[in-house]
């Protein structure tokens, strides 16, 4: 998926002004992951834009659920227009019905070079319309039914900090999915929206370690300096004996039976009502998981569905609150954190084999002992790595906050390294999955790895907001130049040190007597020995040299 245009109708969305066309370029580099970088100062609206996209796709996904009332679909307080490009489907077709009875079907067998241009309009009178055209053509055809196939394949969101408003639509939808699972005869786990949190961090790591493609997996292991998984445990707690819990747990046995088949050992403790599965990782374990799950994402999807069972321990009042919560309420603030021993499904005790070394370190370590930056890298890079389906959209809010400068400089490289459909003999991707990653960042390193057409500077003037591409090329541009161009900062050092240099310069200017001036210059030059190298220090030396000549 590649975003083309977005417009809010009616009222502003948080800090984003309504009734403004926000237009975007489409990257044409087939050899590079499509990336849109939102940059700018704090409070400029970057994160709000990701939240808006999440709310739009939450709305569109919810309209397809059975329990969604007509009044929600026709919500007159929420309007938008959005356009995007979906890649062609290589192995199946977009299905269009000629009439309401669904008797006649048109299968769009698109040529390899043509994508789908999707346009969706939801006005303030409650009217929702989706239409499509072949990319490059002006004629649009309205889609009357089954528009889900024209939505992004998957929408995955991540936030590194306290921006829980981005998680809100995903949390609400997870509760709606759960309600549908409880009430509906359709027990499918084919979900579209996924939010990455602490629980999914474990799932991503295990899924990739067990079923990741060889080339990107070896690359990821080299970053973490590990060889493989060593062991992990899954615990199913079935002590919750409400009628609802017993019914759902019985129906979901189909999800945990394959895990029992893959386990090295398992025990069913009828006294504590816990099923404990232990996995010691060897070649047979990898083969067993491959037999039942085939790909890393399918295993992650099974974990994600099983984690939804933990909602069974939530009170009915809490479920109702979450599903009806207004988008301005931070849902996670209102939810209690359960005791891990009460959770119906949990992954724990993940141990990893280290790479062999001569420093007498232990051969294994717990995944929990990884640093915040390593956990973040697993979640960000690992989620892109396991998503092998074209047409996905990633919404990532400052995904590099815990990275050291070296990883920030490599982030775009890492994302592309794990995004390949195929790899050459050296482990380099030969073509890239057709997905789009929209990220907010304050890192000039990430901006420097993207062309200016893919960088959007958020410029706020009061209530007015502009999204503009930088005037000068950003790809390969130095960090110092980008700090001025994007973040309006022309100083290369911190304010505290810079203010001290300015004070030293001011002290020189305030002296008029030549004998005192010469003495002061010597003093300032001595004090400059306490400063590290910088342009600002060099400028002050240059100023002192000019004063000496005069």
GULOSE-923510 format. One line per field, with one value per residue (C-alpha): chain; residue number from 1; x, y, z; residue in one letter. Coordinates in steps of 0.05 Angstrom, whole numbers. Each point is the difference from the previous one (the first is absolute). Layout:
# residues N
cadena (A|...)
num (NUM|...)
x (X|...)
y (Y|...)
z (Z|...)
residuo (A|...)
***
This chain:
# residues 550
cadena (A|A|A|A|A|A|A|A|A|A|A|A|A|A|A|A|A|A|A|A|A|A|A|A|A|A|A|A|A|A|A|A|A|A|A|A|A|A|A|A|A|A|A|A|A|A|A|A|A|A|A|A|A|A|A|A|A|A|A|A|A|A|A|A|A|A|A|A|A|A|A|A|A|A|A|A|A|A|A|A|A|A|A|A|A|A|A|A|A|A|A|A|A|A|A|A|A|A|A|A|A|A|A|A|A|A|A|A|A|A|A|A|A|A|A|A|A|A|A|A|A|A|A|A|A|A|A|A|A|A|A|A|A|A|A|A|A|A|A|A|A|A|A|A|A|A|A|A|A|A|A|A|A|A|A|A|A|A|A|A|A|A|A|A|A|A|A|A|A|A|A|A|A|A|A|A|A|A|A|A|A|A|A|A|A|A|A|A|A|A|A|A|A|A|A|A|A|A|A|A|A|A|A|A|A|A|A|A|A|A|A|A|A|A|A|A|A|A|A|A|A|A|A|A|A|A|A|A|A|A|A|A|A|A|A|A|A|A|A|A|A|A|A|A|A|A|A|A|A|A|A|A|A|A|A|A|A|A|A|A|A|A|A|A|A|A|A|A|A|A|A|A|A|A|A|A|A|A|A|A|A|A|A|A|A|A|A|A|A|A|A|A|A|A|A|A|A|A|A|A|A|A|A|A|A|A|A|A|A|A|A|A|A|A|A|A|A|A|A|A|A|A|A|A|A|A|A|A|A|A|A|A|A|A|A|A|A|A|A|A|A|A|A|A|A|A|A|A|A|A|A|A|A|A|A|A|A|A|A|A|A|A|A|A|A|A|A|A|A|A|A|A|A|A|A|A|A|A|A|A|A|A|A|A|A|A|A|A|A|A|A|A|A|A|A|A|A|A|A|A|A|A|A|A|A|A|A|A|A|A|A|A|A|A|A|A|A|A|A|A|A|A|A|A|A|A|A|A|A|A|A|A|A|A|A|A|A|A|A|A|A|A|A|A|A|A|A|A|A|A|A|A|A|A|A|A|A|A|A|A|A|A|A|A|A|A|A|A|A|A|A|A|A|A|A|A|A|A|A|A|A|A|A|A|A|A|A|A|A|A|A|A|A|A|A|A|A|A|A|A|A|A|A|A|A|A|A|A|A|A|A|A|A|A|A|A|A|A|A|A|A|A|A|A|A|A|A|A|A|A|A|A|A|A|A|A|A|A|A|A|A|A|A|A|A|A|A|A|A|A)
num (1|2|3|4|5|6|7|8|9|10|11|12|13|14|15|16|17|18|19|20|21|22|23|24|25|26|27|28|29|30|31|32|33|34|35|36|37|38|39|40|41|42|43|44|45|46|47|48|49|50|51|52|53|54|55|56|57|58|59|60|61|62|63|64|65|66|67|68|69|70|71|72|73|74|75|76|77|78|79|80|81|82|83|84|85|86|87|88|89|90|91|92|93|94|95|96|97|98|99|100|101|102|103|104|105|106|107|108|109|110|111|112|113|114|115|116|117|118|119|120|121|122|123|124|125|126|127|128|129|130|131|132|133|134|135|136|137|138|139|140|141|142|143|144|145|146|147|148|149|150|151|152|153|154|155|156|157|158|159|160|161|162|163|164|165|166|167|168|169|170|171|172|173|174|175|176|177|178|179|180|181|182|183|184|185|186|187|188|189|190|191|192|193|194|195|196|197|198|199|200|201|202|203|204|205|206|207|208|209|210|211|212|213|214|215|216|217|218|219|220|221|222|223|224|225|226|227|228|229|230|231|232|233|234|235|236|237|238|239|240|241|242|243|244|245|246|247|248|249|250|251|252|253|254|255|256|257|258|259|260|261|262|263|264|265|266|267|268|269|270|271|272|273|274|275|276|277|278|279|280|281|282|283|284|285|286|287|288|289|290|291|292|293|294|295|296|297|298|299|300|301|302|303|304|305|306|307|308|309|310|311|312|313|314|315|316|317|318|319|320|321|322|323|324|325|326|327|328|329|330|331|332|333|334|335|336|337|338|339|340|341|342|343|344|345|346|347|348|349|350|351|352|353|354|355|356|357|358|359|360|361|362|363|364|365|366|367|368|369|370|371|372|373|374|375|376|377|378|379|380|381|382|383|384|385|386|387|388|389|390|391|392|393|394|395|396|397|398|399|400|401|402|403|404|405|406|407|408|409|410|411|412|413|414|415|416|417|418|419|420|421|422|423|424|425|426|427|428|429|430|431|432|433|434|435|436|437|438|439|440|441|442|443|444|445|446|447|448|449|450|451|452|453|454|455|456|457|458|459|460|461|462|463|464|465|466|467|468|469|470|471|472|473|474|475|476|477|478|479|480|481|482|483|484|485|486|487|488|489|490|491|492|493|494|495|496|497|498|499|500|501|502|503|504|505|506|507|508|509|510|511|512|513|514|515|516|517|518|519|520|521|522|523|524|525|526|527|528|529|530|531|532|533|534|535|536|537|538|539|540|541|542|543|544|545|546|547|548|549|550)
x (0|23|-37|-19|-47|-38|-52|-38|-72|-37|37|75|31|40|53|-12|-42|-61|-20|72|27|63|33|58|49|6|69|18|61|-15|67|-16|-55|-51|10|-32|37|-38|49|-6|-1|-38|-74|-1|-52|43|-28|-71|5|16|-58|-47|20|-11|-69|-20|19|-31|-65|4|16|-55|-53|11|-12|-68|-14|12|-64|-22|5|76|9|-40|39|-12|56|55|15|61|26|59|36|55|32|-5|49|-26|-17|47|-34|-74|-49|-39|-73|-53|-74|-42|-64|-26|-18|74|-17|47|72|56|70|49|60|46|63|64|16|-68|-21|-68|-17|-50|-43|-43|-48|-39|-41|-32|-69|18|13|59|26|60|23|60|36|59|61|11|-72|-53|-62|-22|-48|-42|7|-68|21|59|44|46|43|15|27|74|16|23|9|54|12|55|16|64|-25|-62|-41|-54|-51|29|-16|-73|-33|40|-20|-73|0|33|-58|-49|36|-6|-75|-10|41|-46|-66|11|2|58|62|50|65|12|10|24|22|57|31|69|10|39|-38|9|74|9|-44|39|67|-21|-36|60|51|-40|-26|35|29|73|35|-36|0|76|5|-43|39|65|-27|-20|63|-40|-4|-72|-55|18|-67|-66|-64|-74|-51|-75|-41|-70|-21|-51|-63|-54|-46|29|72|-13|-35|54|58|-31|-8|71|33|11|50|40|0|53|43|-7|23|62|17|60|-39|-67|-39|-73|-6|-73|8|23|-36|60|28|75|37|77|40|73|23|35|-8|-60|-35|11|-28|-61|-18|11|-48|-56|11|42|18|21|-61|-49|32|-2|-73|-16|35|-38|-66|16|20|-71|-24|28|-59|-43|25|-24|-66|-59|-2|72|-13|-60|41|56|-44|-39|58|7|63|25|2|66|-27|63|-3|-67|18|28|63|-16|44|40|-22|-73|12|-32|57|71|69|58|70|29|73|49|65|56|51|63|52|64|-22|-27|-71|-57|-23|-73|-36|-71|-34|-24|72|4|4|-58|33|6|-73|-20|42|-33|-69|13|46|-30|-71|20|42|-58|-51|8|-68|-1|-45|14|3|46|-14|61|5|73|24|72|-3|39|51|72|26|32|-67|-37|49|-13|-75|-22|53|-26|-72|18|46|-59|-53|22|-43|63|74|65|57|28|-66|-19|-73|-12|-70|-41|-70|-51|-16|2|30|-21|42|10|70|47|61|39|33|-66|-16|68|-17|-62|-10|-35|-62|-11|15|-57|17|-58|-1|-51|-19|-54|-57|26|40|40|32|57|58|68|26|68|15|2|28|73|-2|43|-32|20|-35|-63|-3|-7|-44|-50|5|19|63|65|40|39|10|-45|-29|35|70|-19|-25|67|37|-46|15|75|-8|-43|55|50|-47|-11|74|27|70|52|43|-60|-26|65|-2|-74|15|53|-50|-54|48|19|-74|-12|46|-58|-45|-2|6|-58|-16|-21|67|36|-42|20|74|-9|-32|58|50|-36|1|74|14|-39)
y (0|71|60|53|49|12|51|9|23|41|12|0|-66|17|49|-15|53|-26|14|1|-46|-36|-27|-50|-24|-72|-31|-35|-38|-75|-16|37|-5|56|47|66|39|51|49|65|31|-28|17|10|-56|-58|-51|26|-18|-73|1|27|-56|-51|29|-2|-73|-18|31|-37|-66|8|12|-72|-31|-32|36|70|42|40|64|-10|-11|64|39|73|26|-34|12|-11|-11|-46|-26|-51|-50|-75|-46|-51|-68|-51|-65|19|52|59|-23|49|-19|24|1|-4|-74|-17|-46|31|11|39|-22|56|-35|61|4|-4|74|25|14|19|73|0|60|0|56|3|65|33|-23|-72|-20|-48|-14|-39|-1|-24|10|-31|42|55|1|53|-44|-24|-58|-1|-61|-20|-62|-37|62|-33|-27|73|18|-9|-74|13|63|-4|56|13|56|4|48|22|15|-48|37|-37|-66|20|-23|-64|-15|16|-44|-57|1|2|-59|-36|15|-26|-63|-12|14|-20|-68|27|-14|23|31|38|68|62|49|-17|43|-20|0|-38|-65|4|14|-71|-28|36|-24|-73|-1|28|-44|-62|16|61|-2|-22|64|53|-46|-8|75|11|-52|35|66|-34|-44|-63|-69|-23|-7|-47|-10|32|-17|11|-5|-8|16|-30|11|53|-42|49|-27|49|-19|-74|7|43|-41|-63|32|27|-68|-4|57|-31|-73|14|32|-63|-39|44|0|-40|-16|20|-12|12|17|-14|26|69|-5|19|-29|13|-10|1|8|-19|24|-46|-17|-44|58|45|-54|-11|74|5|-59|34|74|7|73|46|44|-59|-21|73|3|-62|30|66|-37|-40|63|25|-54|42|46|-55|23|71|21|10|73|9|-31|45|61|-16|-14|65|44|67|9|55|-47|-34|-71|-31|48|-29|-73|-38|-42|-73|-46|-42|-63|17|6|-55|-1|24|-11|0|-22|13|-20|12|-33|50|2|-37|46|-4|47|-56|26|-49|-37|22|62|20|43|46|19|35|76|46|15|-74|-13|59|-23|-69|31|49|-39|-67|20|24|-63|-49|37|-33|21|59|60|9|66|12|60|11|57|16|-72|19|34|-54|-11|22|47|-59|-36|64|9|-72|-2|9|-50|-50|9|-13|-59|-38|21|-42|-50|-34|5|-10|-44|56|10|64|10|-4|29|31|-14|51|32|69|23|68|22|61|17|53|-36|34|-67|-30|63|-5|-69|25|44|67|-25|-50|50|44|57|20|75|31|73|8|-45|-5|-62|-12|-65|18|-37|32|47|-34|-73|-38|-67|-4|69|14|0|72|25|-40|28|69|-20|-43|19|73|-8|30|-15|-65|-5|2|66|-1|-4|47|53|-3|12|59|29|-6|37|53|10|16|50|38|17|62|8|-37|-23|-30|-29|-37|-29|-21|-34|-42|-18|-20|-42|-36|-13|-26|-58|-28|-5|-57|12|34|52|48|-7|11|63|29|-15|35|60|4|-1|59|40|-13|27|63)
z (0|-15|27|-51|33|65|20|65|-7|52|65|10|21|63|-25|-74|-36|-38|-72|-23|-54|25|-63|-4|-51|-22|4|-64|25|-7|32|65|52|-9|58|19|54|42|32|38|69|59|-2|-76|-10|-26|49|-9|-73|16|50|-55|-48|56|15|-74|-10|67|-25|-66|33|51|-53|-22|68|13|66|-28|4|-60|41|6|-75|-13|54|-19|44|-39|-73|-44|-71|-11|-62|-6|-47|11|-36|-50|27|-30|20|5|-25|24|-4|-24|-2|-58|41|71|-6|-9|-58|-51|20|-34|18|-12|-29|0|-43|40|-7|24|72|29|17|58|19|63|21|65|4|59|-22|14|-72|-12|-70|-24|-72|-40|-65|-34|19|-50|-25|17|-2|69|13|65|43|29|40|29|3|51|-57|-19|70|18|11|71|42|54|50|50|48|40|54|36|-63|21|-43|-60|34|15|-65|0|72|-14|-62|38|49|-59|-32|67|4|-70|18|60|-35|-72|-33|-41|42|-52|25|-65|32|-35|55|48|54|25|76|52|-12|-75|10|26|-56|-55|27|6|-67|-37|35|-16|-70|-27|-70|0|-26|42|61|-4|-6|61|40|-18|28|66|0|12|-33|13|50|57|34|19|37|-15|55|-9|62|-2|72|-22|1|-23|-53|-50|16|-4|-67|-31|27|-28|-68|0|14|-75|9|56|-23|-54|55|41|-60|-7|75|26|63|28|64|16|73|17|71|-19|-67|-42|-64|-4|-65|0|-64|-5|-68|-50|-73|14|36|-61|-46|44|2|-76|-10|40|-14|-64|11|57|-8|5|66|24|-21|41|61|-10|-2|62|37|-13|47|56|-10|32|68|-13|31|-46|21|-22|-68|-10|20|-49|-60|11|22|-35|-42|47|60|14|9|29|59|18|-5|60|-8|15|41|-51|37|-16|-75|-41|-51|11|-29|50|16|-69|-2|-57|-23|-3|-55|22|31|42|56|44|-5|11|-63|11|23|13|-53|57|13|-68|4|-17|-67|-17|18|-43|-58|4|-1|-57|-46|19|-17|-69|-10|15|-44|-68|-27|-49|11|75|36|60|46|44|50|15|-9|13|68|37|-57|8|-55|-37|-5|-19|-57|-22|11|-73|-21|51|-22|-73|18|30|-52|-58|-38|-26|19|-37|23|43|38|-36|-19|-76|3|56|26|-23|67|29|66|27|58|43|22|28|-26|-57|-14|-24|-40|-33|-27|-36|-61|12|-37|57|57|26|45|46|5|48|3|52|-22|-71|-18|-63|-23|-46|-32|16|-53|-3|-11|66|-25|22|31|61|68|14|-63|15|71|-30|-59|39|73|-7|41|-27|63|1|75|61|25|67|-31|-56|49|37|-65|-15|69|-12|-66|35|53|-55|-34|65|9|-35|31|-42|59|36|-65|-13|70|-9|-67|34|54|-50|-41|64|17|-71|16|42|-61|-51|-74|-35|-52|55|35|-66|-13|67|-14|-67|35|49|-57|-34|65|8|-70|14)
residuo (X|X|X|X|X|X|X|X|X|X|X|X|X|X|X|X|X|X|X|X|X|X|X|X|X|X|X|X|X|X|X|X|X|X|X|X|X|X|X|X|X|X|X|X|X|X|X|X|X|X|X|X|X|X|X|X|X|X|X|X|X|X|X|X|X|X|X|X|X|X|X|X|X|X|X|X|X|X|X|X|X|X|X|X|X|X|X|X|X|X|X|X|X|X|X|X|X|X|X|X|X|X|X|X|X|X|X|X|X|X|X|X|X|X|X|X|X|X|X|X|X|X|X|X|X|X|X|X|X|X|X|X|X|X|X|X|X|X|X|X|X|X|X|X|X|X|X|X|X|X|X|X|X|X|X|X|X|X|X|X|X|X|X|X|X|X|X|X|X|X|X|X|X|X|X|X|X|X|X|X|X|X|X|X|X|X|X|X|X|X|X|X|X|X|X|X|X|X|X|X|X|X|X|X|X|X|X|X|X|X|X|X|X|X|X|X|X|X|X|X|X|X|X|X|X|X|X|X|X|X|X|X|X|X|X|X|X|X|X|X|X|X|X|X|X|X|X|X|X|X|X|X|X|X|X|X|X|X|X|X|X|X|X|X|X|X|X|X|X|X|X|X|X|X|X|X|X|X|X|X|X|X|X|X|X|X|X|X|X|X|X|X|X|X|X|X|X|X|X|X|X|X|X|X|X|X|X|X|X|X|X|X|X|X|X|X|X|X|X|X|X|X|X|X|X|X|X|X|X|X|X|X|X|X|X|X|X|X|X|X|X|X|X|X|X|X|X|X|X|X|X|X|X|X|X|X|X|X|X|X|X|X|X|X|X|X|X|X|X|X|X|X|X|X|X|X|X|X|X|X|X|X|X|X|X|X|X|X|X|X|X|X|X|X|X|X|X|X|X|X|X|X|X|X|X|X|X|X|X|X|X|X|X|X|X|X|X|X|X|X|X|X|X|X|X|X|X|X|X|X|X|X|X|X|X|X|X|X|X|X|X|X|X|X|X|X|X|X|X|X|X|X|X|X|X|X|X|X|X|X|X|X|X|X|X|X|X|X|X|X|X|X|X|X|X|X|X|X|X|X|X|X|X|X|X|X|X|X|X|X|X|X|X|X|X|X|X|X|X|X|X|X|X|X|X|X|X|X|X|X|X|X|X|X|X|X|X|X|X|X|X|X|X|X|X|X|X|X|X|X|X|X|X|X|X|X|X|X|X|X|X|X|X|X|X|X|X|X|X|X)
***
